[in-house]
């Protein structure tokens, strides 16, 4: 019997960096009548909350570096762990990778440093158009070309083939599986009572640690068909 259902956001509930639509909001509403719901994302908790249109839900952001709750109807960041990085090192190495693999044209910043210390290497830049990001690498084949070298250069970090056009880096101890299990322990859920719903379970994917950890999961191949995939749980 499942009691806690955890969700990824981009590619699972929404298109990448796009608002939660009414159809999938209704899916959450139906599931919320039977289960505790939890968002588990690569992005910051406040960004996830905004992208979901202020949907009232607990959120684990930045692969577990942040936790937020809704208190008296308001978003509250109740925990934030910080793991500072050597920014000069990341800038230098990402510049090297851009030049080697031909990603020298981009919009916005070349590297994004999050307040928690998580880092994003957006191949198209931080200000790239959403449509361009979505179309860039849907099968992740382009980023898989770089992945072995990225892993070697950033061997002291957990490396994710993140979002639709980027790499994410976090301290080794942060990943979605461990984040969920920490939340579960603190809130009284056993592992077999948890279901994870995501779209990116392959090696290097943001949801890969959930698969490797042996947690039950549902793989979403099209966020527009979420209702169909989750109807058995209503």
The 8 nearest C-alpha neighbors of each residue, nearest first, counted from 0:
[[1, 192, 2, 191, 193, 3, 194, 34],
 [0, 2, 192, 193, 3, 194, 191, 4],
 [1, 3, 34, 192, 35, 193, 0, 4],
 [2, 4, 35, 193, 34, 36, 1, 192],
 [5, 3, 194, 36, 195, 193, 35, 37],
 [6, 4, 37, 195, 38, 36, 196, 194],
 [7, 5, 38, 196, 39, 195, 197, 37],
 [6, 8, 197, 39, 40, 11, 38, 196],
 [9, 7, 12, 11, 13, 10, 6, 40],
 [10, 8, 15, 13, 11, 14, 12, 16],
 [9, 11, 14, 13, 222, 15, 198, 12],
 [10, 12, 222, 8, 197, 9, 198, 13],
 [13, 11, 8, 222, 10, 9, 23, 19],
 [14, 12, 9, 10, 19, 11, 222, 17],
 [13, 15, 10, 17, 9, 16, 222, 12],
 [14, 16, 9, 17, 10, 13, 133, 163],
 [17, 15, 14, 9, 18, 50, 129, 13],
 [18, 16, 14, 15, 13, 50, 19, 9],
 [19, 17, 50, 51, 20, 13, 52, 16],
 [18, 20, 51, 13, 50, 24, 17, 12],
 [21, 19, 22, 23, 18, 24, 13, 51],
 [20, 22, 24, 23, 25, 19, 26, 18],
 [23, 21, 25, 24, 20, 26, 226, 19],
 [24, 22, 26, 25, 21, 20, 12, 27],
 [23, 25, 21, 27, 26, 22, 20, 28],
 [24, 26, 28, 23, 22, 27, 21, 29],
 [27, 25, 23, 29, 24, 28, 226, 30],
 [26, 28, 30, 24, 25, 29, 31, 23],
 [27, 29, 25, 31, 26, 30, 24, 32],
 [30, 28, 26, 31, 27, 32, 25, 233],
 [29, 31, 27, 32, 28, 33, 233, 34],
 [32, 30, 28, 34, 33, 29, 27, 35],
 [31, 33, 30, 29, 34, 28, 35, 233],
 [34, 32, 31, 30, 35, 233, 29, 2],
 [35, 33, 2, 31, 3, 30, 36, 32],
 [34, 36, 3, 31, 2, 4, 37, 33],
 [37, 35, 4, 5, 3, 34, 31, 56],
 [36, 38, 5, 57, 58, 6, 4, 56],
 [37, 39, 58, 6, 5, 59, 7, 57],
 [40, 38, 59, 7, 6, 58, 60, 37],
 [41, 39, 60, 42, 7, 62, 61, 59],
 [40, 42, 61, 62, 60, 43, 205, 39],
 [43, 41, 61, 40, 60, 44, 47, 46],
 [42, 44, 60, 61, 46, 45, 47, 41],
 [45, 43, 60, 47, 46, 58, 48, 59],
 [44, 46, 48, 47, 43, 49, 74, 67],
 [45, 47, 49, 43, 48, 44, 50, 42],
 [46, 48, 50, 44, 45, 49, 51, 43],
 [49, 47, 45, 53, 51, 46, 50, 44],
 [50, 48, 46, 52, 51, 53, 47, 45],
 [49, 51, 18, 47, 52, 48, 46, 19],
 [52, 50, 19, 48, 49, 53, 54, 18],
 [51, 53, 49, 50, 54, 48, 19, 18],
 [54, 52, 48, 49, 51, 55, 50, 74],
 [53, 55, 52, 51, 56, 48, 49, 24],
 [56, 54, 69, 53, 57, 72, 68, 48],
 [55, 57, 54, 58, 37, 69, 68, 36],
 [58, 56, 68, 37, 67, 38, 69, 59],
 [59, 57, 38, 67, 66, 37, 44, 39],
 [58, 60, 66, 39, 63, 65, 38, 40],
 [59, 61, 44, 43, 65, 40, 63, 62],
 [60, 62, 41, 42, 64, 43, 63, 40],
 [63, 61, 174, 175, 41, 60, 173, 64],
 [62, 64, 178, 59, 65, 60, 61, 173],
 [63, 65, 80, 61, 79, 62, 60, 115],
 [66, 64, 79, 60, 63, 78, 59, 61],
 [67, 65, 59, 78, 58, 77, 76, 60],
 [68, 66, 76, 58, 77, 75, 57, 44],
 [69, 67, 57, 75, 74, 70, 76, 58],
 [68, 70, 74, 73, 72, 75, 55, 71],
 [69, 71, 73, 72, 68, 75, 74, 67],
 [72, 70, 73, 69, 74, 75, 68, 55],
 [71, 73, 70, 69, 74, 55, 75, 68],
 [72, 74, 69, 70, 71, 75, 68, 55],
 [73, 75, 69, 68, 70, 76, 67, 72],
 [76, 74, 67, 68, 77, 69, 73, 70],
 [77, 75, 67, 78, 66, 68, 74, 79],
 [76, 78, 67, 66, 75, 68, 79, 65],
 [79, 77, 66, 65, 76, 80, 67, 64],
 [80, 78, 65, 64, 81, 66, 77, 115],
 [79, 81, 64, 115, 65, 78, 82, 63],
 [80, 82, 115, 116, 83, 79, 64, 114],
 [81, 83, 116, 115, 84, 170, 80, 117],
 [84, 82, 116, 81, 85, 115, 117, 114],
 [85, 83, 86, 116, 82, 117, 89, 88],
 [84, 86, 88, 87, 89, 83, 90, 116],
 [85, 87, 89, 88, 84, 90, 112, 91],
 [86, 88, 90, 89, 85, 91, 92, 84],
 [89, 87, 91, 86, 85, 90, 92, 84],
 [88, 90, 86, 92, 91, 87, 93, 85],
 [91, 89, 87, 93, 88, 92, 94, 86],
 [92, 90, 94, 88, 89, 93, 87, 95],
 [91, 93, 95, 89, 94, 90, 88, 96],
 [92, 94, 96, 95, 90, 91, 89, 97],
 [95, 93, 97, 91, 92, 96, 90, 98],
 [94, 96, 92, 93, 98, 97, 99, 91],
 [97, 95, 93, 99, 94, 98, 100, 92],
 [98, 96, 102, 94, 103, 100, 95, 99],
 [97, 99, 101, 95, 96, 100, 103, 94],
 [98, 100, 96, 97, 101, 95, 102, 94],
 [101, 99, 97, 98, 102, 96, 145, 103],
 [100, 102, 98, 97, 103, 99, 96, 104],
 [103, 101, 97, 104, 100, 122, 98, 105],
 [102, 104, 97, 101, 98, 105, 94, 100],
 [105, 103, 102, 106, 123, 101, 124, 97],
 [104, 106, 123, 124, 103, 107, 122, 127],
 [107, 105, 124, 126, 127, 125, 123, 108],
 [106, 108, 126, 125, 124, 109, 105, 127],
 [107, 109, 125, 124, 110, 106, 111, 126],
 [108, 110, 124, 121, 107, 125, 120, 111],
 [111, 109, 120, 108, 119, 121, 112, 90],
 [112, 110, 119, 118, 113, 120, 108, 109],
 [111, 113, 118, 117, 116, 110, 119, 114],
 [114, 112, 117, 116, 115, 118, 111, 119],
 [113, 115, 116, 112, 117, 81, 83, 43],
 [116, 114, 81, 113, 117, 82, 80, 64],
 [117, 115, 83, 82, 113, 114, 81, 84],
 [116, 118, 169, 113, 115, 168, 112, 61],
 [119, 117, 112, 168, 111, 167, 113, 116],
 [120, 118, 167, 111, 166, 121, 110, 168],
 [119, 121, 110, 166, 165, 122, 167, 111],
 [122, 120, 165, 124, 123, 119, 125, 164],
 [121, 123, 165, 124, 164, 120, 102, 105],
 [124, 122, 105, 121, 127, 106, 164, 125],
 [125, 123, 106, 105, 121, 107, 109, 108],
 [124, 126, 107, 108, 127, 121, 106, 109],
 [127, 125, 107, 106, 124, 128, 108, 123],
 [126, 128, 106, 124, 123, 125, 129, 132],
 [127, 129, 131, 130, 132, 126, 106, 123],
 [130, 128, 132, 131, 133, 127, 16, 15],
 [131, 129, 133, 132, 128, 134, 135, 127],
 [130, 132, 134, 128, 129, 133, 135, 127],
 [133, 131, 129, 135, 130, 134, 164, 163],
 [132, 134, 130, 131, 135, 163, 129, 137],
 [135, 133, 131, 132, 136, 130, 137, 163],
 [134, 136, 132, 133, 131, 164, 137, 163],
 [135, 137, 139, 138, 134, 141, 164, 163],
 [136, 138, 139, 134, 135, 163, 133, 140],
 [139, 137, 140, 136, 141, 142, 163, 135],
 [140, 138, 136, 142, 141, 137, 143, 160],
 [139, 141, 143, 138, 142, 136, 144, 137],
 [142, 140, 143, 139, 144, 136, 145, 138],
 [141, 143, 144, 145, 139, 140, 146, 160],
 [142, 144, 146, 140, 145, 141, 139, 147],
 [143, 145, 142, 141, 146, 140, 147, 148],
 [146, 144, 142, 143, 148, 147, 149, 141],
 [145, 147, 143, 149, 148, 144, 150, 142],
 [148, 146, 150, 149, 145, 151, 144, 143],
 [149, 147, 151, 150, 146, 145, 152, 153],
 [148, 150, 146, 152, 151, 147, 153, 145],
 [151, 149, 147, 153, 148, 154, 152, 146],
 [150, 152, 148, 154, 149, 153, 147, 146],
 [153, 151, 149, 150, 154, 148, 92, 155],
 [152, 154, 150, 155, 151, 156, 149, 158],
 [155, 153, 151, 156, 150, 152, 157, 149],
 [154, 156, 153, 171, 157, 170, 152, 151],
 [157, 155, 171, 170, 154, 153, 169, 158],
 [156, 158, 171, 169, 168, 170, 159, 155],
 [159, 157, 168, 167, 156, 150, 203, 169],
 [160, 158, 203, 167, 161, 166, 204, 205],
 [159, 161, 166, 203, 204, 165, 167, 158],
 [160, 162, 166, 159, 165, 167, 205, 163],
 [161, 163, 164, 165, 160, 15, 9, 166],
 [162, 164, 133, 132, 136, 165, 161, 137],
 [165, 163, 132, 162, 122, 121, 136, 135],
 [166, 164, 121, 161, 120, 122, 162, 163],
 [165, 167, 160, 161, 120, 159, 119, 121],
 [168, 166, 119, 159, 161, 118, 158, 120],
 [169, 167, 158, 118, 157, 117, 156, 119],
 [170, 168, 117, 157, 156, 171, 173, 118],
 [169, 171, 156, 172, 173, 157, 82, 168],
 [172, 170, 157, 156, 173, 169, 155, 174],
 [171, 173, 170, 174, 177, 169, 157, 156],
 [174, 172, 171, 62, 170, 63, 169, 64],
 [175, 173, 62, 176, 177, 178, 63, 172],
 [174, 176, 178, 62, 177, 179, 63, 208],
 [177, 175, 209, 179, 178, 208, 174, 180],
 [176, 178, 180, 179, 175, 174, 181, 173],
 [179, 177, 63, 175, 181, 176, 180, 174],
 [180, 178, 182, 176, 181, 177, 183, 175],
 [179, 181, 183, 177, 182, 178, 184, 176],
 [180, 182, 184, 178, 183, 179, 177, 185],
 [181, 183, 179, 185, 180, 184, 186, 178],
 [184, 182, 188, 180, 186, 181, 185, 187],
 [183, 185, 181, 187, 186, 182, 180, 188],
 [184, 186, 182, 183, 187, 181, 188, 180],
 [187, 185, 183, 184, 188, 182, 181, 189],
 [186, 188, 184, 183, 185, 189, 182, 190],
 [189, 187, 183, 186, 184, 192, 190, 193],
 [188, 190, 192, 191, 183, 187, 193, 184],
 [191, 189, 192, 193, 188, 214, 180, 183],
 [190, 192, 193, 189, 1, 214, 215, 0],
 [191, 193, 1, 2, 189, 190, 0, 188],
 [194, 192, 3, 190, 191, 1, 4, 2],
 [195, 193, 4, 215, 216, 5, 3, 1],
 [194, 196, 216, 5, 4, 6, 217, 215],
 [195, 197, 217, 6, 216, 5, 218, 7],
 [198, 196, 7, 218, 11, 219, 199, 6],
 [197, 199, 219, 218, 11, 10, 220, 200],
 [200, 198, 204, 206, 201, 205, 197, 207],
 [199, 201, 207, 206, 204, 198, 210, 202],
 [202, 200, 204, 207, 199, 203, 206, 205],
 [203, 201, 204, 207, 200, 199, 160, 159],
 [202, 204, 159, 160, 201, 207, 205, 158],
 [205, 203, 199, 207, 201, 160, 206, 200],
 [204, 206, 207, 159, 199, 161, 203, 160],
 [207, 205, 200, 199, 204, 209, 208, 197],
 [208, 206, 200, 204, 210, 209, 201, 205],
 [209, 207, 211, 210, 176, 206, 212, 175],
 [210, 208, 176, 212, 207, 211, 206, 214],
 [211, 209, 207, 208, 213, 212, 214, 200],
 [210, 212, 208, 213, 209, 207, 214, 176],
 [213, 211, 209, 210, 214, 208, 176, 207],
 [214, 212, 210, 211, 215, 209, 208, 216],
 [213, 215, 212, 209, 210, 216, 190, 194],
 [216, 214, 194, 195, 213, 193, 217, 191],
 [217, 215, 195, 194, 196, 214, 218, 210],
 [216, 218, 196, 195, 219, 197, 215, 194],
 [217, 219, 198, 197, 196, 220, 216, 200],
 [218, 220, 198, 221, 197, 11, 222, 217],
 [219, 221, 198, 218, 222, 11, 10, 224],
 [222, 220, 223, 224, 219, 225, 10, 11],
 [221, 223, 11, 225, 224, 12, 10, 13],
 [224, 222, 221, 225, 226, 13, 12, 23],
 [225, 223, 222, 227, 226, 221, 228, 219],
 [224, 226, 228, 222, 227, 223, 229, 23],
 [227, 225, 229, 224, 228, 230, 26, 23],
 [226, 228, 224, 230, 225, 229, 231, 223],
 [229, 227, 225, 226, 230, 224, 219, 231],
 [228, 230, 226, 231, 227, 232, 225, 233],
 [229, 231, 232, 227, 233, 226, 228, 225],
 [230, 232, 229, 233, 228, 227, 226, 30],
 [233, 231, 230, 229, 30, 33, 228, 1],
 [232, 230, 231, 30, 29, 229, 33, 32]]
